[in-house]
Amino acid sequence: MCVAVPMNVIEINDKMGVVEYNGVKREVGLMLMDDVKLGDWVLIHAGFAISKLNQKEAEETISLIKEMEALE
């Protein structure tokens, strides 16, 4: 199963960026997307931003991930 995780863009350096959620920061590739800006919420999969989403969608997705973790 593949999972993409919503994270917030906090830094952009050309085609790379730093994203953060809940204190966890990761350097990711932004080259698959054209219009990423600071503060955007993006889905991260395999080290790359693959899609943008709004904050409400990000929060809903994070909530679902937490529910799945609780089932384990």
TACORSUL-V240773 format. One record per pair of residues at least 12 apart in sequence whose C-alpha atoms are under 10 Angstrom apart, sorted by the first residue. I is the first residue (numbers start at 0). J is the second residue. D is the distance in Angstrom with one decimal. If there is no record, write none. Layout:
i/j/d
I/J/D
I/J/D
//
This chain:
i/j/d
1/44/7.9
1/45/9.0
2/42/9.3
2/43/8.5
2/44/6.7
2/45/8.9
2/64/9.2
3/41/9.2
3/42/5.5
3/43/5.1
3/44/4.6
3/45/8.0
3/46/9.7
3/47/9.5
3/48/9.0
3/49/8.4
3/50/9.4
3/60/9.4
3/64/9.9
4/20/9.3
4/40/10.0
4/41/8.0
4/42/5.2
4/43/5.1
4/44/6.7
4/45/9.8
4/48/9.4
4/57/8.6
4/60/7.9
4/61/7.5
4/64/8.5
5/18/9.2
5/19/9.0
5/20/7.8
5/40/6.4
5/41/5.5
5/42/4.4
5/43/6.1
5/44/9.1
5/48/9.1
5/50/9.2
5/51/8.8
5/52/8.1
5/53/9.8
5/54/9.2
5/56/8.8
5/57/5.5
5/58/8.2
5/59/9.7
5/60/7.2
5/61/6.9
5/64/10.0
6/18/5.7
6/19/5.4
6/20/5.2
6/21/8.9
6/23/9.1
6/24/8.8
6/25/9.1
6/38/9.6
6/39/8.4
6/40/5.6
6/41/5.6
6/42/6.4
6/43/6.9
6/48/9.0
6/51/9.7
6/52/9.7
6/54/9.7
6/57/7.7
6/58/9.8
6/61/9.3
7/19/5.2
7/20/6.3
7/21/9.7
7/24/9.3
7/36/9.9
7/37/8.1
7/38/6.0
7/39/5.8
7/40/4.5
7/41/6.4
7/42/8.9
7/43/9.7
7/51/9.9
7/52/10.0
7/54/8.9
7/57/9.0
8/20/9.2
8/24/9.6
8/25/9.7
8/26/9.8
8/27/9.6
8/35/8.1
8/36/7.2
8/37/5.3
8/38/5.2
8/39/5.5
8/40/6.3
8/41/7.3
8/48/9.6
9/24/9.0
9/36/8.8
9/37/5.6
9/38/6.1
9/39/8.3
9/40/9.7
10/26/9.1
10/36/8.7
10/37/6.3
10/38/8.7
11/26/9.6
11/27/9.6
11/28/9.8
11/29/8.5
11/35/8.5
11/36/7.7
11/37/7.0
12/28/9.8
12/29/9.2
13/28/9.5
13/29/8.2
13/30/8.7
14/27/8.8
14/28/6.1
14/29/5.0
14/30/5.1
14/31/8.8
14/32/9.0
14/33/9.3
14/35/9.7
15/27/5.8
15/28/4.6
15/29/5.2
15/30/7.3
15/47/8.9
15/48/9.5
16/28/6.3
16/29/6.4
16/30/9.7
16/35/9.4
16/36/9.8
16/37/9.3
16/47/9.4
16/48/9.0
17/29/9.5
17/37/9.6
18/37/9.4
18/38/9.2
18/39/9.4
18/40/8.7
18/41/8.5
18/42/10.0
18/43/8.8
18/48/9.3
19/40/9.5
20/40/9.8
20/61/9.7
25/43/9.6
25/46/8.2
26/46/7.5
26/47/8.8
27/43/7.8
27/44/9.2
27/45/8.7
27/46/5.0
27/47/5.2
27/48/6.7
28/43/9.1
28/44/9.9
28/45/9.4
28/46/6.3
28/47/4.6
28/48/6.3
28/49/9.2
29/41/9.8
29/43/9.7
29/46/9.1
29/47/6.2
29/48/5.5
29/49/8.0
29/50/9.9
30/47/7.9
30/48/8.0
30/49/9.1
31/47/7.4
31/48/6.8
31/49/6.3
31/50/8.6
32/47/9.3
32/48/7.1
32/49/6.8
32/50/7.3
32/51/8.7
34/51/9.0
35/48/9.0
35/50/9.4
35/51/7.8
38/54/9.7
39/51/7.1
39/52/7.7
39/53/7.5
39/54/8.2
40/52/5.6
40/53/6.1
40/54/6.4
40/55/9.7
40/56/9.0
40/57/6.8
40/58/9.8
41/53/8.3
41/54/9.4
41/57/8.0
42/57/8.3
42/60/9.7
//
